[in-house]
Structure formats: C-alpha cells, structure tokens
Amino acid sequence: MGDRKSKPEIPSSLGKEQFLSCVEQVIKLIEPNGIKPIQKCLIEGFAQGWTYEHIERESGYDVQSLRTHASKTFFPLLAQAFNKGLERDIEKVNKNNVISLVEEYNRKISDNGTFLQDKLKENKTKINIFTKLKNNLSGQQQSELNRIIKSYLPDNENANFEKIIDKIIDSPDKDLLIILFRLTQDSRINSYNRSYIEQTIQELKELLKITDTDYSAWIAEITEINPELDNRENINNYLIIKIEESKGHVANTSPEYKFAAWFLQLNTSQSQGNNYIPLPVESSVSKDVYTQKDITNILTKIIEDCHNRGGANLNIEFFTNGKLLYTNFESWEYNYFDSLTQLKRTYFVNVRSLTRLETMYSKMPAYQHWKSRWESLKKTFIDTQTVTNSESYLCQETTLWSNLCASTQEDLEQFFKRSLKYGIPLAVGSRCYAQEAIHRTQINTLLQGIQINQLSTTVQEVRRQSPDNLEDEPEHLGHHLLCFLEDPNRMPPFHYLTSQHLG
C-alpha cells in the first residue's frame, strides 16, 4: 500500500516570492538578522499551500523537525512580529491563519512601502539611541542602573542589562518614556547618568514625534516616582554575629554556641565608622550558651530588630574561627511570616575570620597587604583566569582573591589559612569536596569580570537557586558556596573570641 497523500491546502494569492519578501520584512521589525533557512523553507511551503510532508520532500528537513520548529519557535516569533507590524494583538499564529496574516500585512504596506520603511527606520534609530546610552556607561554603571530599572519592570529579576534594554525598546512608546522619566527622578541615579537619560528622552521624543503636551500628560499620570521609600542603595545595613561552639557540651549531643550580635548602618557616601549597636540576645531561658533551636528564635528577633532600625537592605555576617568558618550559616533558619526560612532566601550571608581582628595580625605584613589588596580589589574587575592556591601565586601583590575548592576538609582549611597569611581580602569556595573540579570551574565562571560591589548579589543568586533540602540536587553549588568577603575598613567592636567579649 503506497504512502497516504496529505490533503493539499489553499496557496496564497501573493505567490511564493512576494509572500517570502513580506514575511522577511515583518520579521525584521523585531529580528534584524531576518529569518533562518528552515524558516524560509516553511514560508515558501506555506505560500504554495504545501503540507509538511511536501515541504520535507522539497527542503530536506524531516517532518518532525519542521513541525517542532514551526510550533515552538517560528509561529511565536511571527505572532510577536505581526503584533508590532499590524499594531493589534495577535494571540496566536498557526498554519491556519498565517496566510491571511501575511496578506493583511502586505495590504498595509502596499502603499509604496512607506509604512514598512518608516517602521524599520524608526526601530533602527531607536536601537542606535539606546546603544549610545549604553556606550556612555561603564560596566559598573550598567550593573547599578540594571538593578534600578528592574524595580520598574516586574518579573525580570534574572535579566541582564542587555535584555532589560531590549525589553524597554520593545515597550509601547508611552511606557518606554515613562520608565525613562522615572529614572530621571530616582534619587539612586547620579547626576552623570541622569544627564544621559534625559538626553535619550529628548532624542526619542523627536524620533517618535511625541509632543510636549502628550509627554506632560503621560508623566502626570505617575503617582509614585520611586519604588523605594528612601535612598537605600547608598545604605548598607549589617547584622554582625559573633559565634563560637561551646567546649563544654557533652559529646554526641547537639552543639551549643556562644552568641552575640550588633547592628551597623553604614552610608557608603560617608567615612566608615564604628557605630555598632549591641543587640539584646534573648531566648526562652536565660543562659550563656544556645542550641540550634534557640538560635533560630534569636535570629528571628534580632533580624526584626535590625529592620526596625534600618530598613530592608540587610547583610548578615558571622565572625568566628576554627572549623566554624566552614559552617553553612547561610542555610540556618529563622521564622519569616510564621514559616521557617533559610537565611540565604532573603539575605546575603558572609563569613569573616576573627584572626584578622587580633592585635598580633595588625602588626604583621599580612595586615598591610590586606588593606592594599582591598583597595585594588575595589577598583578593578575580578580576574579568574590564573587563580591557584599555591603560595607562589598568593604571595604576589597582584593576587586579590582565592578559590578555595579542595578535595578534603584539611586542604580547604589550609587554603584559607594561606589567604590569611598573605592578606587576601576575598576567598570563595565550596564545601562539597567530591565536586572540587566542577565547583572550581563554576565559581571561576561566576566571578569572572564582575566587580566587588556585585559579589553579594552574584553569590546570593546561586544560593537561592539551590533546593530547600540538601538531598535534592546534593551537588548543586548553591548548597555549598562559601564566601569570605573581608573589608579591612569595617572593624567590629571586638577582637578576641572569649566570654568576656561576648557581652
């Protein structure tokens, strides 16, 4: 029995060549590179009323590939293009309506093609305007501006600066200009960047032929200029926790800890001071040491205390020594809206070594190396191309960070001690020794080319991506990511981990 022939479909009245040209033009409204070879084969087939089986015979692509690409990639792309080209909502494009849509678009541009030419010219000019804006900003400025723009564009938390700009370009003219205007009024934008944004607004108004009257009416509709109630981008709030494991607990029982806490609010535009506020550490029973359950309750109360004192932007730092340095503090829990929640879901958690605060350390060469390397780290982008844990590498003045991934706990501890020895201000690593090579590569990729003020966001995003339970994806880097970010200019009001200094 021969192959069953599929029923032929009705071809377009435009013919293959005109049909293809029309589709290529509408696609260029959103995709400057035009259509792909497989899409050209599909379009030529659709124009002639061919079935997928017929297109397969003529193109060499198999039926399944043609169907999958059409439904998953090409038809959604056409829907977006026709939405813009026809200036109306196109919910869905499929084989049943693609011919009618192409013919409708062809009628719209048939008036000497002026509509299409104007749209293409407008879109290209709009892209050029935003490209000029991007080129005027440094990598750090783009990163800072990206975080602010996201506060006006919901559901774009993971988008980078390029994607955010593309999102703005594709917005309706009114929404585009409102977003830019809000930026000019945002106290988090410095005057240097504000001037470039204002210039961009003027260029877009001229391009889009937006009158001052219409523009004034649009911005008058804005009821709230800033999503933030205060200038928190310039404020760093810190919850400082000093912790050690009690040596008096009975073996084979849950560990108990000595615990003390301070709050620091630091304006980055001011000189760094020591305005640390001691926080009361309260539990159901007054005592000198606390169990993990006690600490969950304590964290809940002191975090609430910190927010009452200084707003939402809170970083949590654990100061300790010994094996506690490698504890998964970021996964410790507190009670958030009556639900136990890991700290990493909400906060950047950093660990710092008490060794650097000791008087003896301040008298060693490592201390001056620490300060000078920190100043260099603040001014440059992190380079992960040559990083190793050898002493010959770490002792170099140009070494600003270390990757602590190791195959054993002992090696991990040794690598961190070398960081202290040579005054390395930043160390990032993994507690998962079985994944040493993979996690080392992941961390190098993660940090390459970022600046130090981006580190906390970068680390926190990876930690947030890990499942709640270690048993789920046990090798995920987010379960194990260590971070030792040590600013020598921010020295807490204690030096020794002894009971008399935990009051």
Residue pairs with C-beta under 8 A, 6 or more apart in sequence:
6 51
6 52
6 53
6 54
7 51
8 49
8 50
8 51
8 54
9 49
9 50
9 51
9 95
10 49
10 99
11 47
11 48
11 49
11 99
12 19
12 46
12 47
12 48
12 49
12 99
12 102
12 103
13 103
14 22
14 47
14 102
14 103
14 106
15 47
16 44
16 47
16 48
18 106
19 43
19 44
19 46
19 47
19 99
19 102
20 40
20 43
20 44
20 47
22 102
22 105
22 106
22 109
23 35
23 43
23 78
23 102
24 34
24 35
25 109
25 116
25 120
26 78
26 81
26 82
26 85
26 102
26 105
27 34
27 35
27 77
27 78
27 81
28 34
28 120
29 81
29 84
29 85
29 119
29 120
29 123
30 77
30 80
30 81
30 84
30 170
31 77
31 81
32 124
32 127
35 43
38 59
38 61
38 65
38 66
38 69
38 74
39 69
39 74
41 55
41 58
41 59
41 61
41 66
42 55
42 66
42 69
42 70
42 74
45 52
45 54
45 55
45 58
45 59
46 95
46 98
46 99
47 99
47 102
50 58
52 63
52 66
52 67
53 63
55 61
55 66
56 62
56 63
56 66
59 66
70 95
71 94
75 92
75 93
75 94
75 98
76 93
78 93
78 98
78 101
79 90
79 91
79 92
79 93
82 90
82 93
82 101
82 105
83 89
83 90
84 119
85 105
85 108
85 119
86 101
86 104
86 105
86 108
90 101
93 101
108 115
109 115
109 116
122 207
122 208
125 207
126 169
126 204
126 207
127 169
129 200
129 203
129 204
129 207
130 165
130 168
130 169
130 200
132 200
133 196
133 197
133 200
134 142
134 161
134 165
136 196
137 145
137 193
137 196
139 381
139 449
139 451
140 451
140 453
140 454
141 193
142 161
143 161
143 451
143 454
144 188
144 233
145 161
145 183
145 189
145 193
146 159
146 160
146 161
146 164
147 233
147 457
148 183
148 186
148 188
148 189
148 233
149 164
149 168
149 179
149 183
150 156
150 157
150 159
150 164
151 227
151 228
152 179
152 182
152 183
152 227
153 164
153 167
153 168
153 179
156 163
156 164
156 167
158 461
159 167
168 176
168 179
168 180
169 176
171 179
173 204
173 208
173 210
174 218
176 204
177 201
177 204
177 205
177 210
177 215
177 218
177 219
178 218
178 219
178 221
178 222
180 197
180 200
180 201
180 204
181 201
181 218
181 219
181 222
182 222
182 225
182 226
183 189
183 194
183 197
184 194
184 197
184 198
184 201
185 225
185 226
186 225
186 226
187 226
187 231
188 226
188 228
188 231
188 233
188 234
189 197
204 210
205 212
205 215
229 311
230 311
232 311
232 312
232 313
233 313
234 267
234 268
234 269
235 265
235 266
235 267
235 268
235 310
235 311
235 313
236 265
236 266
236 267
236 268
236 313
236 315
237 263
237 264
237 265
237 266
237 306
237 309
237 310
237 311
237 313
237 314
237 315
238 263
238 264
238 265
238 266
238 314
238 315
238 316
238 317
238 490
239 261
239 262
239 263
239 279
239 302
239 303
239 306
239 314
239 315
239 316
239 317
240 261
240 262
240 263
240 264
240 276
240 317
240 319
240 492
241 259
241 260
241 261
241 316
241 317
241 318
241 319
242 259
242 260
242 261
242 262
242 319
242 320
242 354
242 492
242 494
242 497
242 501
242 502
243 257
243 258
243 259
243 260
243 318
243 319
243 320
243 324
244 257
244 258
244 320
244 321
244 322
244 324
244 497
245 255
245 256
245 257
245 258
245 322
245 324
246 255
246 256
246 257
246 258
246 289
248 256
248 289
249 255
249 256
249 289
254 291
254 292
255 291
255 292
256 289
256 290
256 291
257 289
257 290
257 291
257 295
258 288
258 289
258 290
258 497
258 499
258 502
259 281
259 289
259 290
259 295
259 298
259 502
260 278
260 281
260 494
260 502
260 503
261 278
261 279
261 281
261 298
261 302
262 276
262 277
262 278
262 279
262 492
262 493
263 276
263 277
263 279
263 305
263 306
263 309
263 310
264 275
264 276
264 277
264 490
264 492
265 275
265 309
265 310
266 272
266 273
266 490
272 489
272 490
274 491
274 492
274 493
276 492
276 493
277 309
279 302
279 305
279 306
280 302
280 305
281 290
281 298
281 302
282 298
282 301
283 290
283 294
283 297
283 298
284 294
284 297
288 499
290 298
292 332
295 332
296 332
296 333
296 334
296 335
296 340
297 335
299 332
299 333
299 334
299 343
300 334
300 335
300 336
303 314
303 334
306 314
307 314
314 347
315 347
315 348
315 349
315 350
315 456
316 329
316 343
316 347
316 348
316 349
316 350
317 349
317 350
317 351
317 352
318 324
318 327
318 329
318 349
318 350
318 351
318 352
319 351
319 352
319 353
319 354
319 357
319 492
319 494
320 327
320 351
320 353
320 354
320 497
321 353
321 354
321 355
321 497
323 413
325 351
325 353
325 416
325 484
326 409
326 412
326 413
326 431
326 482
327 351
328 431
328 479
328 480
329 343
329 349
329 351
330 342
330 343
330 344
330 349
330 463
330 481
331 342
331 343
331 344
331 479
332 342
332 343
333 340
333 341
333 342
333 343
334 340
334 341
334 343
335 341
336 345
336 346
342 468
343 349
344 460
344 463
344 464
344 478
345 464
347 460
348 456
348 457
348 459
348 460
349 463
349 483
350 456
350 483
350 484
350 485
351 482
351 483
351 484
352 484
352 485
352 486
353 416
353 420
353 484
353 486
354 495
354 496
354 497
355 361
355 420
356 367
356 370
356 420
356 486
356 488
357 491
357 492
357 494
357 495
358 495
358 496
359 495
361 367
361 420
365 423
366 420
366 421
366 422
366 423
367 423
367 488
368 423
369 397
369 422
369 423
370 423
370 424
370 425
370 486
370 488
371 423
371 488
371 489
372 397
372 423
373 397
373 399
373 400
373 423
373 424
373 425
374 425
374 486
374 487
374 488
374 489
376 398
376 400
377 400
377 401
377 425
377 426
377 452
378 452
378 453
380 400
380 451
381 449
381 450
381 451
382 400
382 401
382 426
382 447
382 448
382 449
382 450
382 451
382 452
382 455
383 448
383 449
384 403
384 443
384 444
384 445
384 447
384 448
385 448
386 393
387 393
387 399
387 401
387 402
387 403
387 444
389 402
389 403
389 404
389 406
389 415
389 418
391 418
391 422
393 399
394 402
394 418
394 419
394 421
394 422
394 424
395 422
399 422
399 424
400 424
400 425
400 426
401 424
401 425
401 426
401 427
401 428
401 447
402 415
402 418
402 419
402 424
402 426
402 427
402 428
403 427
403 428
403 429
403 440
403 443
403 444
404 412
404 415
404 416
404 419
404 427
404 428
404 429
404 430
404 482
404 484
405 429
405 430
405 436
405 437
405 439
405 440
405 443
406 412
406 414
406 415
406 429
406 433
406 436
407 433
407 436
408 433
409 433
412 429
412 431
412 433
415 427
415 429
416 427
416 429
416 484
418 424
419 427
419 484
425 485
425 486
425 487
425 488
426 452
426 455
426 484
426 485
426 486
427 482
427 483
427 484
428 443
428 447
428 459
428 481
428 482
428 483
428 484
429 439
429 443
429 481
429 482
430 436
430 439
430 440
430 443
430 477
430 480
430 481
430 482
431 480
431 482
432 439
432 474
432 475
432 477
432 479
432 480
434 475
435 475
435 477
435 480
438 475
439 477
439 480
442 477
443 477
443 481
446 458
446 462
447 455
447 458
450 458
452 485
455 483
455 485
456 485
459 481
459 483
462 477
462 478
462 481
463 478
463 481
464 478
465 476
465 478
466 473
466 476
466 477
466 478
466 479
467 473
467 476
467 479
470 479
473 479
494 501
495 501
